[in-house]
Amino acid sequence: MLEDLKKEVYDANMRLPQLGLVTFTWGNVSAIDRDKGLFVIKPSGVEYDKMKPSDMVVVDLDGKVVEGDMNPSSDTPTHTYLYNHFPNIGGIVHTHSPWAVSFAAAKMDIPAVSTTHADTFYGDIPCAPALTKKQIEEAYELNTGKVIVDEFERRGVDPDAVPAVLVSQHGPFAWGPTADKAVYNAKVLEVSAEISYHALQLTRDETHVPQYLLDKHYYRKHGKNAYYGQNNAKSKSHAEHE
């Protein structure tokens, strides 16, 4: 079942250590087949150099395992909740990458201070509240998904335009239309966090990019008028990024 998707999820998971996004087994990737209502996720606590595509676990949108010999990631309830509430996402990544975790530990949004950030995220990356003692004790991972969705709804943030979040005192989640794109967004999230951290150390002046620059960089890669890269009709008549 879903052999191609298992391979896709395996490959995406293997990119996390390659990109410096995980230490030990501190991360996971999943991807969903919306037609079947099933998603594939990394098994819990398995070292990357010992993992195989056949180890990936198939889960339904009620969070129940439907195929696999191993326990799925302990973050499966979070992934399940996000798939059920963000209908356009096709892949999810969770890591404990250190620059992003620094902002999560400080309970701070990652501000949009550079065009590096604006190319991928249309605004600040929200930091959702820390879970309460009750939320942790009753259903920690499920309630992690709930605080993420609640924060996006409270702020009116489009999860397709800002495909990432921090959970206070925990760490980052990123998503995208595919597992591979979710990994890409997770790496950009980490780079953006590092840039923002250094900018905040260097100055106390306002560092957010102006709205017109945010618009320019985000929409040249996203939407019907995008022209960056080789897959857009207008791209050949425009210069490449920097």
C-alpha positions as CSV (number, residue, x, y, z in Angstrom):
1,M,0.0,0.0,0.0
2,L,1.3,3.5,-1.0
3,E,4.7,2.2,-1.9
4,D,5.6,5.2,-3.9
5,L,4.6,7.5,-1.1
6,K,6.6,5.5,1.4
7,K,9.7,6.0,-0.8
8,E,8.9,9.7,-1.0
9,V,8.6,10.0,2.7
10,Y,11.7,8.0,3.3
11,D,13.7,10.2,1.0
12,A,12.4,13.3,2.6
13,N,13.3,12.1,6.1
14,M,16.8,11.2,4.9
15,R,17.3,14.8,3.8
16,L,16.8,16.1,7.3
17,P,20.3,15.0,8.6
18,Q,21.8,15.9,5.2
19,L,20.5,19.5,5.7
20,G,21.6,19.7,9.3
21,L,18.0,19.9,10.5
22,V,18.0,17.0,13.0
23,T,20.3,15.6,15.7
24,F,20.0,11.9,16.5
25,T,16.3,11.0,15.8
26,W,14.8,14.4,16.7
27,G,12.6,14.9,13.6
28,N,10.1,13.4,11.3
29,V,8.4,13.9,7.9
30,S,5.0,12.7,6.7
31,A,3.1,13.0,3.4
32,I,-0.6,12.4,2.6
33,D,-2.6,10.8,-0.2
34,R,-5.7,12.9,0.0
35,D,-7.7,10.6,-2.4
36,K,-7.1,7.6,-0.1
37,G,-7.4,9.6,3.2
38,L,-4.1,8.1,4.4
39,F,-0.7,9.4,5.2
40,V,2.8,7.9,5.6
41,I,5.1,8.9,8.5
42,K,8.5,8.0,9.9
43,P,8.6,5.3,12.6
44,S,9.3,6.5,16.1
45,G,12.8,6.7,17.4
46,V,14.5,4.8,14.5
47,E,18.0,6.0,13.6
48,Y,18.3,7.5,10.1
49,D,21.2,5.2,9.0
50,K,19.1,2.1,9.9
51,M,15.8,3.2,8.4
52,K,14.3,1.7,5.2
53,P,11.4,2.8,3.0
54,S,9.5,-0.3,4.1
55,D,9.7,0.9,7.7
56,M,7.4,3.9,7.0
57,V,4.0,3.6,8.7
58,V,0.6,4.2,7.0
59,V,-1.9,6.0,9.2
60,D,-5.5,7.1,8.5
61,L,-7.0,10.5,9.3
62,D,-8.3,9.3,12.6
63,G,-4.7,8.6,13.6
64,K,-5.0,4.8,13.4
65,V,-2.2,2.7,12.0
66,V,-3.4,0.8,8.9
67,E,-0.1,-0.7,7.8
68,G,3.4,-1.0,9.3
69,D,5.3,-3.2,11.7
70,M,6.7,-0.3,13.8
71,N,5.1,2.4,16.0
72,P,4.6,5.6,14.0
73,S,6.3,8.8,15.1
74,S,5.1,10.0,18.5
75,D,4.1,13.3,16.7
76,T,1.6,11.4,14.6
77,P,-1.4,13.0,16.4
78,T,0.0,16.5,15.6
79,H,0.4,15.6,11.9
80,T,-3.1,14.1,11.9
81,Y,-4.7,17.2,13.3
82,L,-2.9,19.5,10.8
83,Y,-3.9,17.3,7.8
84,N,-7.5,17.5,9.0
85,H,-7.5,21.3,9.4
86,F,-5.1,22.6,6.8
87,P,-6.7,20.9,3.7
88,N,-4.1,22.1,1.1
89,I,-1.0,20.7,2.7
90,G,0.5,17.5,1.4
91,G,3.6,17.0,3.6
92,I,4.6,18.0,7.2
93,V,8.1,18.2,8.8
94,H,8.9,18.6,12.5
95,T,12.4,19.2,13.7
96,H,14.3,20.6,16.7
97,S,16.6,22.7,14.5
98,P,18.5,25.0,17.0
99,W,17.9,28.5,15.5
100,A,14.2,27.9,15.3
101,V,14.1,26.3,18.7
102,S,15.8,29.4,20.1
103,F,12.9,31.5,19.0
104,A,10.4,28.9,20.3
105,A,12.2,28.9,23.7
106,A,12.0,32.7,23.8
107,K,8.3,32.5,22.8
108,M,8.9,34.8,19.9
109,D,7.8,34.9,16.3
110,I,10.5,34.8,13.6
111,P,10.2,38.2,12.1
112,A,10.4,38.8,8.3
113,V,13.6,40.8,8.3
114,S,15.1,39.7,4.9
115,T,14.2,38.8,1.4
116,T,15.5,35.3,2.2
117,H,12.5,35.0,4.5
118,A,10.1,36.8,2.2
119,D,10.7,34.5,-0.7
120,T,9.0,31.6,1.2
121,F,7.0,33.1,4.0
122,Y,4.5,35.9,3.5
123,G,5.0,37.5,6.9
124,D,6.3,36.6,10.4
125,I,6.4,32.9,11.3
126,P,4.0,32.7,14.3
127,C,5.0,31.3,17.6
128,A,2.0,29.5,19.1
129,P,1.5,29.5,22.9
130,A,3.1,26.9,25.1
131,L,0.8,24.1,26.1
132,T,-0.8,24.2,29.6
133,K,-0.2,21.4,32.2
134,K,-3.7,20.1,31.4
135,Q,-3.2,20.1,27.7
136,I,0.1,18.2,28.1
137,E,-1.4,15.6,30.5
138,E,-4.6,14.9,28.6
139,A,-3.3,14.6,25.0
140,Y,0.1,16.3,24.4
141,E,0.7,15.7,20.7
142,L,-2.9,16.2,19.7
143,N,-3.1,19.4,21.6
144,T,0.1,20.5,20.0
145,G,-1.8,20.4,16.7
146,K,-4.7,22.2,18.2
147,V,-2.7,25.2,19.5
148,I,-1.1,25.5,16.1
149,V,-4.4,25.6,14.2
150,D,-6.0,27.9,16.9
151,E,-3.1,30.4,16.6
152,F,-3.4,30.6,12.8
153,E,-7.1,31.1,13.1
154,R,-6.8,33.7,15.9
155,R,-4.3,35.7,13.9
156,G,-6.0,35.2,10.5
157,V,-2.8,33.7,9.0
158,D,-3.1,31.7,5.8
159,P,-1.2,28.4,6.4
160,D,-0.5,28.2,2.6
161,A,1.2,31.6,2.6
162,V,3.1,31.0,5.9
163,P,3.8,27.3,5.8
164,A,5.5,27.0,9.2
165,V,5.0,27.6,12.9
166,L,6.8,27.5,16.2
167,V,5.3,26.0,19.3
168,S,6.6,27.8,22.4
169,Q,9.2,25.9,24.4
170,H,9.1,23.1,21.8
171,G,10.1,23.7,18.3
172,P,9.2,24.2,14.6
173,F,6.8,22.5,12.2
174,A,6.7,23.2,8.5
175,W,4.6,22.0,5.7
176,G,4.0,22.2,2.0
177,P,2.2,20.6,-1.0
178,T,4.6,17.6,-0.9
179,A,7.0,16.1,1.6
180,D,10.0,17.4,-0.4
181,K,8.6,21.0,-0.4
182,A,7.9,20.7,3.3
183,V,11.6,19.8,3.9
184,Y,12.6,22.8,1.8
185,N,10.4,25.1,3.9
186,A,11.8,23.6,7.1
187,K,15.3,24.5,5.9
188,V,14.3,28.0,4.9
189,L,12.7,28.4,8.3
190,E,15.9,27.5,10.0
191,V,18.0,29.8,7.9
192,S,15.5,32.6,8.4
193,A,15.6,32.1,12.2
194,E,19.4,32.3,12.2
195,I,19.3,35.5,10.1
196,S,16.7,37.1,12.3
197,Y,18.6,36.1,15.5
198,H,21.7,37.9,14.3
199,A,19.8,40.9,13.1
200,L,18.2,41.3,16.5
201,Q,21.7,41.2,18.1
202,L,23.0,43.8,15.8
203,T,20.3,46.5,16.2
204,R,17.3,47.5,18.2
205,D,15.9,49.4,15.2
206,E,12.8,48.1,13.3
207,T,14.1,45.4,11.0
208,H,10.9,44.1,9.3
209,V,11.1,44.3,5.5
210,P,8.5,46.9,4.2
211,Q,5.3,45.5,2.8
212,Y,6.2,46.3,-0.8
213,L,9.4,44.3,-0.6
214,L,7.7,41.4,1.1
215,D,5.1,41.5,-1.7
216,K,7.7,41.6,-4.4
217,H,9.7,38.7,-3.1
218,Y,6.8,36.5,-2.1
219,Y,4.7,37.0,-5.2
220,R,7.5,36.6,-7.7
221,K,7.7,32.9,-6.6
222,H,4.0,32.3,-5.7
223,G,0.6,32.9,-7.4
224,K,-0.5,33.4,-11.0
225,N,2.0,36.1,-11.8
226,A,5.1,34.3,-10.4
227,Y,8.1,34.5,-12.7
228,Y,11.0,33.1,-10.7
229,G,12.6,29.9,-11.9
230,Q,12.1,27.7,-15.0
231,N,8.6,26.4,-14.4
232,N,6.8,29.7,-14.8
233,A,5.8,31.0,-18.3
234,K,7.4,34.4,-17.7
235,S,10.6,33.2,-16.2
236,K,12.8,33.3,-19.4
237,S,12.3,37.0,-19.7
238,H,13.3,37.9,-16.2
239,A,16.6,37.7,-14.4
240,E,17.3,34.9,-11.9
241,H,17.3,35.6,-8.1
242,E,20.4,37.6,-7.3
